[in-house]
Amino acid sequence: MADRYIALLRGINVGGHRVKMDRLRQLFEELGFANVSSYISSGNIFFDTSENDRQLLMGKIEPHLFSSLGYEVPVLLRTVNEVQAILDQDPFKDIKKTDDNRFCVMFTDDPLNDKLDLPIQSSKNDMDLVAVNRYEAFVIWHIINGRPPSGKFPDDLIPARNTTRFFHTLKKILLAAKK
């Protein structure tokens, strides 16, 4: 039985790393994945596979993207059910949304410390870490003078190998992946 995966690609169509979504879909199809589709141009690819070894999948996808695109593209994989559980957790539900904050989910492959005394503010006071689960950190970005955060959390708090999606976009990603 095939699982539906959501590949969250880091650094797609930012920093000069431009690639069209039809090209990305083609690269995933070349790896033998079925029902490949995408959502918006920021690197969200959906595919079906019977392979359930995530490390093996990433070990196939990342080198293929590198050899085809000429730059490294970190890939974080989640199943549709895992993304649904992340959305169901919703630690933002009791936090007032304003024009100057953005609710984000940071995805990592390394387990996060679930014994943190939260919230934790970034060194530049432009982000608040408000919740974690095993592989996701829930962060509020503060928009200061119209600009998104420029700081980061220490690597021992949130590993450098991560990618971020806005919470409201993650809802749309899940809907698109279920189609």
C-alpha positions as CSV (number, residue, x, y, z in Angstrom):
1,M,0.0,0.0,0.0
2,A,1.4,3.4,-0.9
3,D,1.7,6.3,1.5
4,R,1.1,9.9,0.4
5,Y,4.1,12.0,1.3
6,I,4.5,15.8,1.4
7,A,8.1,16.8,0.6
8,L,8.9,20.2,2.1
9,L,11.9,21.5,0.1
10,R,14.1,24.2,1.6
11,G,15.3,27.1,-0.5
12,I,13.3,26.7,-3.6
13,N,12.7,29.9,-5.6
14,V,14.6,32.0,-3.1
15,G,18.1,33.2,-3.2
16,G,18.5,32.7,-6.9
17,H,17.6,29.0,-6.8
18,R,14.8,29.3,-9.4
19,V,13.0,26.2,-10.6
20,K,9.6,25.7,-12.2
21,M,7.2,23.4,-10.4
22,D,6.7,21.3,-13.6
23,R,10.5,20.6,-13.5
24,L,10.4,19.7,-9.9
25,R,7.5,17.3,-10.5
26,Q,9.4,15.8,-13.3
27,L,12.4,15.2,-11.1
28,F,10.2,13.3,-8.6
29,E,8.6,11.3,-11.3
30,E,12.1,10.3,-12.6
31,L,12.6,8.6,-9.2
32,G,9.6,6.4,-9.8
33,F,7.1,8.2,-7.4
34,A,3.4,8.1,-8.4
35,N,0.8,10.8,-8.4
36,V,3.3,13.6,-8.2
37,S,1.8,17.1,-7.7
38,S,2.9,20.4,-6.2
39,Y,1.5,23.4,-4.4
40,I,2.7,26.9,-5.0
41,S,6.2,27.7,-6.1
42,S,8.0,27.4,-2.7
43,G,8.8,23.7,-2.9
44,N,5.9,21.6,-1.7
45,I,5.7,18.3,-3.6
46,F,3.3,15.5,-3.0
47,F,3.9,11.9,-4.1
48,D,2.8,8.3,-3.4
49,T,5.3,5.5,-2.7
50,S,5.2,2.1,-1.0
51,E,8.7,2.9,0.5
52,N,8.3,3.8,4.1
53,D,12.0,4.3,5.0
54,R,12.2,8.1,5.2
55,Q,16.0,8.1,5.3
56,L,16.2,6.0,2.2
57,L,13.7,8.3,0.4
58,M,15.7,11.4,1.3
59,G,18.8,9.6,0.3
60,K,17.3,9.2,-3.2
61,I,15.6,12.6,-3.5
62,E,18.4,14.9,-2.3
63,P,21.2,13.6,-4.5
64,H,18.9,13.6,-7.5
65,L,17.9,17.2,-6.9
66,F,21.5,18.2,-6.5
67,S,22.7,16.5,-9.7
68,S,19.8,17.9,-11.6
69,L,19.6,21.4,-10.2
70,G,23.3,22.0,-9.3
71,Y,22.7,23.0,-5.7
72,E,21.7,21.3,-2.5
73,V,18.0,21.1,-1.6
74,P,17.3,19.9,1.9
75,V,14.1,17.7,1.9
76,L,11.9,17.1,4.9
77,L,9.2,14.5,4.5
78,R,5.9,14.1,6.3
79,T,3.0,11.9,5.6
80,V,-0.5,13.4,5.1
81,N,-1.5,12.0,8.5
82,E,1.5,13.6,10.2
83,V,0.7,17.0,8.8
84,Q,-2.9,16.6,9.9
85,A,-1.7,15.8,13.4
86,I,0.5,18.9,13.4
87,L,-2.5,21.1,12.3
88,D,-4.7,19.4,14.9
89,Q,-2.1,20.3,17.6
90,D,-2.5,24.0,16.8
91,P,-0.7,25.7,19.7
92,F,-1.6,29.1,18.1
93,K,-5.4,28.7,18.6
94,D,-5.4,30.9,21.8
95,I,-2.9,33.5,20.5
96,K,-4.2,36.7,19.0
97,K,-3.3,37.1,15.4
98,T,-2.2,40.6,14.4
99,D,-0.8,42.3,11.3
100,D,2.7,42.2,12.9
101,N,2.9,38.5,13.6
102,R,3.0,35.3,11.6
103,F,2.4,31.8,12.9
104,C,5.0,29.3,11.6
105,V,5.9,25.6,11.8
106,M,9.6,24.8,11.5
107,F,10.2,21.2,10.4
108,T,13.3,19.3,11.3
109,D,14.6,15.7,11.1
110,D,16.3,15.8,14.4
111,P,14.3,15.3,17.6
112,L,13.5,18.5,19.5
113,N,13.8,18.9,23.3
114,D,10.2,18.7,24.6
115,K,11.3,19.7,28.1
116,L,11.9,23.4,27.3
117,D,10.6,26.2,29.4
118,L,8.5,27.9,26.8
119,P,8.1,30.5,25.3
120,I,11.6,31.2,24.3
121,Q,12.5,34.5,22.4
122,S,15.1,34.7,19.8
123,S,18.3,36.8,20.4
124,K,16.9,39.6,18.2
125,N,13.5,39.4,19.9
126,D,11.9,38.8,16.4
127,M,10.7,35.3,17.0
128,D,9.0,33.4,19.9
129,L,9.2,29.6,20.1
130,V,5.8,28.7,21.7
131,A,5.6,24.9,21.4
132,V,7.4,21.9,20.1
133,N,6.6,18.3,19.3
134,R,9.1,15.7,18.4
135,Y,10.1,17.1,15.0
136,E,8.3,20.5,14.7
137,A,8.7,23.8,16.4
138,F,5.8,26.3,16.5
139,V,7.1,29.8,16.2
140,I,5.7,33.3,16.0
141,W,7.5,35.6,13.7
142,H,7.3,39.3,14.6
143,I,7.3,41.7,11.7
144,I,9.4,44.6,12.7
145,N,9.4,47.8,10.5
146,G,7.7,45.7,7.8
147,R,10.5,43.1,7.7
148,P,10.4,39.4,8.7
149,P,12.8,38.0,11.3
150,S,16.5,38.1,10.5
151,G,17.6,36.1,13.6
152,K,17.5,32.4,14.3
153,F,17.4,30.1,17.3
154,P,20.6,28.3,18.4
155,D,21.2,25.0,16.6
156,D,20.9,23.1,19.8
157,L,17.4,24.5,20.2
158,I,16.3,24.1,16.5
159,P,18.7,22.3,14.3
160,A,20.1,24.2,11.3
161,R,18.6,21.6,8.9
162,N,15.0,22.8,8.9
163,T,12.4,24.4,6.7
164,T,9.5,26.7,7.7
165,R,6.0,27.0,6.5
166,F,3.3,29.5,7.6
167,F,0.6,27.7,9.6
168,H,-2.2,28.9,7.3
169,T,-0.2,27.8,4.3
170,L,0.3,24.4,5.9
171,K,-3.5,24.0,5.9
172,K,-3.6,24.7,2.2
173,I,-0.7,22.3,1.6
174,L,-2.6,19.5,3.3
175,L,-5.8,20.2,1.3
176,A,-3.8,20.1,-1.9
177,A,-2.0,16.9,-0.9
178,K,-5.3,15.2,-0.3
179,K,-6.6,15.9,-3.8
